[in-house]
């Protein structure tokens, strides 16, 4: 047995424990090499702590160590989840099994099959996708089969070196407390890995393993068609608009083509270079459709074919980027998540007003994450209730399901990071159904001589101009993050928060992490009291402070739940009916945000990279 002699007894025990567990030669040799090279700093980072469920489950670099994604972490996580489900689920749920899917990244299929082996070893059936699938299919499949849980192996839009592990509860929504913390606690009791759990050679031939790809796909497509009213299906058929689509080297192409067919939409023109799953993501630096470079091939293909609309999924097809070409100005409009969330929310609310049996505004709900635009709130006024949740679709999904239990009607949810839930049938963000609904909205508008951009301008004219500016800094040292937020909390002395930042007078501060609100809200000023939002409990997901200013500016600073980032979100609400006035307000917001960032984050002093 190899001994680790770092001089740190805790590290030595963690590393030697790892080596007892790990039978993967790649990660095992990585650790042995780190020991021989005395890379104690690296080993401390990867071995002394274990990943927690963040805003999107487990996610990290594929490497050795408990803070990374690898066979040991996957097996121990699966064992902990399996043990926890056996304790809290009834036998009927366990007999219905679990659903396991995976994307096209390196090791995703292997991690899915290792997970499967753990569960069938406990005599729990597994509905295992036979090939890569969109993430929303796992949520949908979990509900379809009445499964005890669902697991999707994906790192979504992260760099190619990463992978992840997303866990869905039996309700089809991502796990939240107390289940996420309880699962982590259970993992600690299930660290020993039986030798047989490593053997996955004949996994798909096991009697407890069934291929669910076809059944889930057929049922999902039926749901897509049923989510569209007959007049929308007819409009789609008659409009027959051309659309360029990219799967971003991910899993979305086949599903989007089939979904478009069900929706009476023309088959999209595919960006061939990005059509098939490729874990190397060769055409982009980062496979995140929020990055403008990811849309370049789609835009080039659209211009070549005189196509106005571009739709781009992220690699696991749970998010959607949208761009529209203006032939007159020969320019592209790339819609932000906030802009498209407002458009889709307006469209789906309009469809409900036209066809829904229930029209009482107290019964109808639209949802958004706290850091998303509040334009949807203005659109909902007098027609529906608007609910905000903590960041992450796990909160919106669970809130949606709780509302349904109360016989409410949750129509739509979105987050600024281009994630949209267009129906509670999939209580998670879904880039496939979002693509169908955006294409249907565009079909309706184009047939009237309008466009997505013109409709957005019409919404601004009616509900006010909502301009947002969001970005982030990379912060690799937790001590820097702690320093920044401590300074904010003691800006004018101990416990005294900023009263003015640059030219903006701060009128309200909400420190989610510390539970501080200044001033304390009076009756009627609180968030709409809805269970499951995360805003109805103590905040434990890192750092988050929100500022509201007298000039219509709001700014939120928060740490990411999946990446080493300090993110900031800003919105300015104002009247700006003309393009020229909107451009002026954009410049104004840029200056105001620069003041906030410079004074509160101090990127230069802290050596941060934006």
C-alpha positions in Angstrom: 0.0 0.0 0.0 1.3 3.4 -1.0 1.9 5.8 1.9 1.2 9.5 1.6 3.7 11.6 3.8 2.6 15.2 3.3 3.1 16.2 6.9 -0.6 16.7 7.2 -2.3 13.7 8.9 -5.8 14.6 7.5 -4.5 14.9 4.0 -2.5 11.6 4.3 -5.7 9.8 5.6 -7.8 11.3 2.8 -5.3 10.4 0.0 -4.7 6.9 1.3 -8.4 6.3 1.7 -8.8 7.4 -1.9 -6.2 5.0 -3.1 -8.0 2.1 -1.3 -11.2 3.0 -3.2 -10.0 3.9 -6.7 -9.7 1.1 -9.3 -9.5 3.4 -12.3 -5.9 3.4 -13.5 -6.1 6.9 -14.9 -7.2 8.8 -11.7 -5.2 6.4 -9.5 -2.0 7.1 -11.4 -2.8 10.8 -11.2 -2.8 10.7 -7.4 0.3 8.6 -7.3 2.1 11.1 -9.5 0.9 14.0 -7.3 2.3 12.1 -4.3 5.7 11.5 -5.9 5.8 15.1 -7.0 4.8 16.4 -3.6 1.8 18.4 -5.0 0.3 18.8 -1.6 -1.4 22.1 -2.4 -3.3 20.4 -5.3 -4.2 17.4 -3.2 -5.5 19.5 -0.4 -7.9 21.2 -2.8 -9.1 18.0 -4.3 -9.1 15.6 -1.4 -10.1 17.4 1.8 -13.6 18.4 0.8 -16.4 16.8 -1.1 -18.6 18.5 -3.7 -22.0 19.7 -2.6 -25.2 20.0 -4.7 -25.0 23.5 -6.2 -27.5 25.3 -8.4 -27.2 22.4 -10.9 -26.2 19.4 -8.9 -22.6 18.2 -8.8 -20.2 19.7 -11.3 -16.5 19.8 -11.6 -13.3 19.0 -13.5 -12.8 15.4 -14.5 -9.8 14.5 -12.4 -8.9 12.6 -9.2 -10.2 13.7 -5.9 -13.5 14.2 -4.0 -13.9 17.8 -5.4 -13.7 16.5 -9.0 -15.8 14.3 -11.2 -14.5 10.7 -11.5 -15.5 7.1 -11.0 -15.0 7.1 -7.2 -17.2 10.2 -6.7 -19.9 8.9 -9.0 -20.0 5.5 -7.3 -20.1 7.0 -3.8 -22.7 9.5 -4.8 -24.8 6.8 -6.4 -24.4 4.5 -3.3 -25.4 7.4 -1.0 -28.4 8.3 -3.2 -29.5 4.6 -3.4 -29.2 4.2 0.3 -31.2 7.3 1.0 -34.0 6.4 -1.4 -34.3 3.0 0.2 -34.8 4.8 3.5 -37.4 7.4 2.4 -39.3 5.9 -0.5 -42.0 3.2 -0.3 -41.5 -0.1 -2.1 -43.9 0.9 -4.9 -41.6 3.8 -5.8 -38.5 1.7 -5.6 -40.1 -0.9 -7.8 -40.7 1.8 -10.4 -36.9 2.3 -10.4 -34.9 5.3 -11.4 -34.2 7.0 -14.7 -30.6 7.6 -15.9 -29.5 9.7 -18.8 -26.2 11.1 -20.1 -24.9 13.7 -22.6 -22.0 13.3 -25.1 -19.2 14.4 -22.9 -16.1 12.3 -22.1 -17.0 9.7 -19.4 -20.7 10.6 -19.3 -21.9 7.2 -20.5 -19.4 5.4 -18.2 -20.7 7.5 -15.2 -24.3 6.6 -16.1 -23.5 2.9 -16.3 -21.6 2.9 -13.0 -24.6 4.6 -11.5 -26.9 1.9 -13.0 -24.7 -0.9 -11.6 -25.1 0.5 -8.0 -28.9 0.5 -8.2 -29.4 -2.9 -9.9 -27.0 -4.3 -7.2 -29.6 -3.1 -4.7 -32.4 -4.8 -6.8 -33.8 -1.4 -8.0 -34.7 -1.3 -11.7 -33.1 1.3 -13.9 -34.6 3.0 -17.0 -31.3 3.7 -18.8 -31.2 5.7 -22.0 -29.5 3.7 -24.7 -27.9 6.9 -26.2 -27.4 10.5 -25.4 -30.5 12.5 -24.5 -31.5 16.0 -23.6 -31.5 16.8 -19.9 -35.2 17.6 -19.8 -36.0 14.1 -21.0 -34.8 12.8 -17.6 -37.1 15.1 -15.8 -40.0 14.1 -18.0 -39.1 10.4 -17.8 -38.9 10.5 -14.0 -42.5 11.7 -13.9 -43.6 9.4 -16.7 -42.4 6.2 -15.0 -43.3 7.3 -11.5 -39.6 6.7 -10.7 -38.1 7.2 -7.3 -35.5 9.6 -8.8 -33.8 10.6 -12.0 -30.1 11.2 -12.7 -28.6 13.1 -15.6 -24.8 13.0 -16.2 -24.0 16.3 -17.8 -21.9 19.4 -17.2 -24.3 21.4 -19.6 -22.3 24.3 -21.0 -19.2 24.0 -18.9 -15.7 23.6 -20.5 -14.9 20.2 -22.1 -12.8 19.2 -19.1 -15.8 19.2 -16.8 -18.6 16.8 -16.1 -21.6 16.8 -13.7 -24.3 14.8 -11.9 -27.8 16.2 -11.7 -30.3 14.5 -9.4 -34.1 14.7 -9.8 -36.5 13.8 -7.1 -39.5 11.7 -7.9 -41.5 14.8 -8.8 -39.2 15.4 -11.8 -37.6 18.5 -10.3 -34.0 18.9 -9.1 -33.4 18.0 -5.5 -33.5 20.8 -2.9 -33.3 20.7 0.9 -33.6 18.7 2.9 -33.0 15.9 0.4 -29.8 17.3 -1.1 -28.1 17.7 2.3 -29.4 14.3 3.5 -28.0 12.6 0.4 -24.6 14.1 1.1 -24.8 12.9 4.7 -25.7 9.4 3.4 -22.8 9.4 1.1 -20.4 9.6 4.1 -21.9 6.3 5.3 -21.4 4.6 1.9 -17.8 5.4 1.0 -16.7 1.8 0.7 -17.1 0.6 -2.9 -17.8 -3.1 -3.5 -15.6 -4.7 -6.2 -18.6 -5.7 -8.2 -19.8 -2.1 -8.6 -16.8 -1.5 -10.9 -18.0 -4.3 -13.4 -20.2 -2.7 -16.0 -19.4 -4.9 -19.0 -22.8 -6.6 -19.3 -24.8 -3.8 -17.7 -27.3 -3.3 -20.5 -28.1 -7.0 -20.7 -29.2 -7.1 -17.0 -32.9 -8.0 -16.4 -33.4 -4.9 -14.2 -32.1 -2.5 -16.9 -34.5 -1.3 -19.6 -33.9 1.1 -22.5 -36.3 4.0 -22.1 -35.1 6.2 -25.0 -37.9 5.3 -27.4 -40.8 5.5 -24.9 -39.7 8.8 -23.3 -39.2 10.3 -26.8 -42.6 9.3 -28.1 -44.4 10.5 -25.0 -42.4 13.7 -24.9 -43.3 14.5 -28.5 -47.0 13.9 -27.8 -46.7 16.4 -24.9 -45.1 18.9 -27.3 -48.0 18.7 -29.7 -50.6 18.9 -26.9 -48.9 22.0 -25.5 -49.8 23.9 -28.7 -53.3 25.0 -29.5 -54.8 24.2 -32.8 -54.6 27.8 -34.1 -50.9 27.8 -33.3 -50.3 24.6 -35.1 -52.2 26.0 -38.1 -50.2 29.2 -38.0 -47.0 27.2 -37.9 -48.0 25.2 -40.9 -49.1 28.2 -42.9 -46.1 30.4 -42.0 -43.6 27.7 -42.8 -40.7 29.9 -41.7 -37.1 28.9 -42.2 -35.0 28.5 -39.1 -31.3 27.8 -38.6 -30.5 25.5 -35.6 -27.4 24.5 -33.9 -27.0 21.7 -31.3 -23.6 23.1 -30.2 -21.9 19.7 -30.5 -24.5 18.3 -28.1 -27.6 16.2 -27.8 -30.4 18.4 -29.1 -30.5 17.9 -32.9 -32.6 14.7 -33.3 -35.1 15.8 -30.6 -35.5 19.3 -32.0 -36.1 18.0 -35.5 -38.8 15.6 -34.2 -40.4 18.3 -32.0 -40.6 20.7 -34.9 -42.4 18.1 -37.0 -44.9 17.6 -34.2 -45.4 21.4 -34.0 -46.0 21.7 -37.8 -42.8 23.6 -38.1 -40.5 23.3 -41.1 -37.4 21.1 -40.3 -34.6 23.5 -39.2 -31.5 24.1 -41.3 -28.8 22.5 -39.2 -25.3 23.8 -38.6 -23.6 20.6 -39.7 -20.3 21.4 -38.0 -22.1 21.4 -34.6 -24.8 18.9 -35.3 -23.5 15.7 -33.7 -22.3 15.1 -30.1 -18.6 15.8 -29.8 -16.9 16.0 -26.3 -14.1 18.2 -27.7 -16.5 21.0 -28.8 -14.0 21.7 -31.7 -15.6 24.9 -33.1 -15.9 26.9 -29.9 -13.7 27.8 -26.9 -16.6 27.3 -24.5 -19.8 25.5 -25.5 -22.0 28.1 -23.9 -24.5 29.7 -26.3 -24.5 32.9 -24.1 -21.0 33.5 -25.5 -21.4 35.3 -28.8 -18.7 33.2 -30.5 -21.0 30.2 -30.2 -23.6 31.8 -32.6 -21.2 32.8 -35.3 -21.5 29.6 -37.5 -25.3 29.8 -37.1 -25.4 33.4 -38.2 -23.2 32.8 -41.2 -25.4 29.9 -42.3 -28.5 32.0 -41.8 -27.2 34.9 -43.9 -26.1 32.5 -46.6 -29.6 31.1 -46.8 -31.5 34.4 -46.2 -32.9 33.1 -42.9 -34.1 35.5 -40.2 -34.2 33.3 -37.1 -31.4 31.4 -35.4 -31.9 29.0 -32.5 -29.0 27.4 -30.6 -29.2 24.9 -27.7 -26.5 24.3 -25.2 -24.8 20.9 -25.3 -27.4 19.2 -23.1 -30.4 21.0 -24.7 -31.9 22.5 -21.6 -31.2 26.1 -22.6 -31.8 28.1 -25.7 -30.1 31.1 -27.4 -32.1 33.2 -29.9 -30.9 35.6 -32.6 -32.8 37.5 -35.3 -31.6 39.1 -38.5 -32.9 42.4 -39.7 -32.6 42.5 -43.5 -33.0 46.3 -43.7 -30.2 47.2 -41.3 -28.2 44.0 -42.1 -27.6 43.5 -38.4 -28.3 40.8 -35.8 -30.2 41.1 -32.6 -29.1 38.5 -30.1 -31.7 38.3 -27.4 -30.7 38.1 -23.8 -32.4 35.6 -21.5 -34.3 38.4 -19.9 -35.6 39.7 -23.2 -36.6 36.3 -24.4 -38.1 35.4 -21.0 -40.3 38.5 -21.3 -41.3 37.7 -24.9 -42.1 34.0 -24.1 -43.9 34.8 -20.9 -46.0 37.4 -22.7 -46.7 34.9 -25.5 -47.7 32.0 -23.2 -49.8 34.3 -21.0 -51.5 35.6 -24.2 -52.3 32.0 -25.3 -53.7 31.2 -21.9 -55.9 34.3 -22.0 -57.2 33.2 -25.4 -57.8 29.5 -24.5 -57.6 28.9 -20.8 -60.7 28.0 -18.8 -59.4 29.8 -15.7 -58.7 33.6 -16.0 -58.6 34.6 -12.4 -55.3 36.4 -11.9 -54.9 35.0 -8.4 -54.9 31.4 -9.9 -52.3 32.0 -12.7 -48.6 32.2 -12.0 -45.4 33.3 -13.8 -42.0 32.6 -12.2 -38.5 34.0 -12.5 -35.3 33.8 -10.6 -34.5 36.7 -8.3 -31.6 37.9 -10.5 -33.7 37.9 -13.7 -35.5 40.9 -15.1 -38.7 42.1 -13.5 -40.2 43.0 -16.8 -42.3 39.8 -16.6 -43.7 41.2 -13.3 -45.0 44.3 -15.2 -46.5 42.1 -18.0 -48.2 39.9 -15.4 -49.9 42.7 -13.5 -53.6 42.4 -13.6 -53.4 39.0 -15.4 -51.3 36.7 -13.2 -49.2 36.5 -10.0 -45.5 36.9 -10.4 -43.2 34.8 -8.1 -39.5 35.1 -7.7 -37.3 32.3 -6.5 -33.6 31.8 -5.6 -31.2 31.3 -8.5 -31.4 27.9 -10.1 -34.3 26.1 -11.8 -34.5 23.6 -8.9 -36.3 26.3 -7.0 -38.6 27.3 -9.9 -39.4 23.7 -10.6 -40.3 22.8 -7.1 -42.3 26.0 -6.6 -44.2 25.1 -9.8 -45.1 21.7 -8.4 -46.2 23.1 -5.1 -48.4 25.6 -6.9 -50.0 22.7 -8.9 -50.7 20.8 -5.6 -52.7 23.9 -4.6 -54.6 23.7 -7.9 -52.9 26.8 -9.2 -51.8 27.3 -12.8 -48.1 27.9 -13.2 -47.7 28.8 -16.9 -44.1 29.8 -17.4 -40.8 30.2 -15.6 -37.4 31.6 -16.8 -34.0 32.6 -15.6 -31.7 35.2 -17.2 -29.2 32.5 -18.1 -31.4 31.6 -21.2 -33.3 28.9 -19.4 -37.1 28.6 -19.9 -39.9 26.3 -18.6 -42.8 26.6 -21.0 -45.0 24.0 -19.3 -45.1 22.4 -15.8 -45.1 19.0 -17.6 -41.3 19.4 -17.4 -40.6 21.2 -14.1 -37.1 22.2 -15.2 -35.6 24.4 -18.0 -36.2 22.8 -21.4 -34.4 24.0 -24.5 -36.3 21.7 -26.8 -39.8 22.9 -25.9 -38.4 26.5 -25.7 -37.2 26.2 -29.3 -40.7 25.1 -30.4 -42.4 28.0 -28.6 -40.0 30.6 -29.9 -40.4 29.2 -33.4 -44.2 29.3 -32.9 -44.1 32.9 -31.7 -41.9 33.9 -34.6 -44.2 32.2 -37.0 -47.2 34.2 -35.6 -45.3 37.5 -35.8 -43.6 37.0 -39.1 -47.0 36.1 -40.8 -48.2 39.6 -39.6 -45.2 41.4 -40.9 -43.7 41.8 -37.5 -40.7 40.3 -35.7 -39.4 39.3 -32.3 -37.5 42.6 -32.0 -40.5 44.7 -33.0 -42.7 42.8 -30.5 -40.1 43.4 -27.8 -40.2 47.1 -28.6 -44.0 47.0 -28.3 -43.6 45.5 -24.8 -41.2 48.2 -23.8 -43.6 50.8 -24.9 -46.4 49.3 -22.8 -44.5 48.1 -19.8 -41.5 50.3 -19.6 -37.9 49.9 -20.8 -36.1 47.3 -18.7 -32.4 47.3 -19.6 -30.1 44.7 -17.9 -26.3 44.3 -17.7 -24.9 41.1 -16.2 -21.3 39.9 -16.0 -18.8 38.2 -13.7 -15.3 38.0 -12.3 -13.3 34.9 -11.9 -12.3 34.5 -8.3 -10.2 31.4 -7.6 -9.4 32.3 -4.0 -12.3 32.1 -1.4 -10.4 34.6 0.8 -10.8 37.3 -1.9 -14.6 36.6 -2.0 -14.8 36.8 1.8 -12.8 40.1 1.8 -15.2 41.7 -0.8 -18.4 40.8 1.0 -17.0 41.6 4.4 -16.1 45.1 3.2 -19.6 45.7 1.8 -21.1 44.7 5.1 -18.9 47.1 7.0 -18.7 49.8 4.4 -19.4 52.8 6.7 -18.3 51.1 9.9 -19.2 47.8 11.6 -22.5 46.5 10.2 -23.2 49.6 8.1 -23.9 48.9 4.5 -23.3 51.3 1.6 -25.8 54.2 1.5 -24.6 55.6 -1.8 -22.5 54.0 -4.5 -21.1 56.4 -7.1 -24.1 58.6 -8.1 -26.7 56.0 -7.0 -28.5 56.5 -3.7 -29.2 53.1 -2.1 -32.7 52.9 -0.7 -32.9 49.2 0.1 -30.4 46.4 0.9 -31.1 42.7 1.1 -28.2 40.6 2.3 -29.5 37.1 1.7 -26.5 35.4 3.3 -26.8 37.3 6.6 -30.6 37.7 6.6 -30.3 41.4 6.8 -32.8 43.8 5.2 -32.4 47.6 5.4 -34.9 49.0 5.9 -37.1 46.1 7.1 -40.0 45.8 4.7 -43.4 46.7 6.0 -46.6 44.7 5.4 -47.3 44.4 1.7 -43.7 45.0 0.6 -42.5 41.4 1.0 -42.2 38.8 -1.8 -45.4 37.0 -2.6 -45.5 34.3 0.0 -45.2 31.1 -2.0 -43.6 27.9 -0.6 -40.5 26.4 -2.2 -39.0 29.5 -3.7 -35.9 29.4 -1.4 -36.7 33.0 -0.5 -38.9 31.6 2.3 -35.9 30.2 4.2 -32.3 31.0 5.2 -29.9 31.5 2.3 -27.1 28.9 2.4 -25.8 28.9 -1.2 -22.8 31.3 -0.7 -22.9 35.0 -0.9 -25.7 37.2 -2.2 -26.5 40.9 -1.6 -29.1 42.9 -3.5 -29.3 46.7 -3.7 -32.2 48.9 -4.9 -31.5 52.6 -5.7 -33.7 55.7 -6.0 -32.9 56.1 -9.7 -34.6 52.9 -10.7 -31.3 50.8 -10.6 -31.1 47.4 -8.9 -27.8 45.5 -8.5 -27.2 42.0 -7.2 -23.9 40.5 -6.3 -23.7 36.7 -5.8 -21.2 33.9 -5.9 -21.8 31.1 -8.5 -23.0 27.7 -7.3 -21.2 25.8 -10.0 -18.1 27.9 -11.0 -15.4 30.1 -9.3 -17.2 33.2 -10.3 -18.5 36.4 -8.6 -21.5 37.4 -10.6 -23.3 40.7 -10.8 -26.7 41.4 -12.2 -28.2 44.9 -12.8 -31.4 46.3 -14.2 -32.5 49.9 -14.9 -36.3 50.4 -15.3 -37.3 53.6 -17.1 -39.2 55.2 -19.9 -37.3 55.1 -23.2 -39.7 54.8 -26.1 -37.2 55.4 -28.9 -34.1 53.4 -29.9 -32.0 56.5 -29.4 -33.3 56.9 -25.8 -32.7 53.2 -25.2 -29.1 53.5 -26.3 -28.7 56.5 -23.9 -30.1 54.4 -21.1 -27.8 51.5 -21.9 -24.8 53.9 -21.6 -26.2 55.3 -18.4 -26.6 51.8 -16.9 -23.1 50.9 -18.0 -21.7 53.9 -16.1 -23.8 53.2 -13.0 -22.7 49.5 -12.9 -19.1 50.5 -13.4 -19.4 52.7 -10.3 -20.9 49.8 -8.3 -18.3 47.3 -9.5 -15.3 49.6 -9.0 -16.4 50.7 -5.5 -17.8 47.5 -4.1 -15.9 44.7 -5.9 -12.6 46.6 -6.4 -11.4 44.3 -9.3 -8.1 46.1 -9.7 -7.1 46.0 -6.1 -8.2 42.3 -5.8 -6.6 41.2 -9.0 -9.8 39.9 -10.6 -10.3 38.9 -14.2 -13.6 39.9 -15.8 
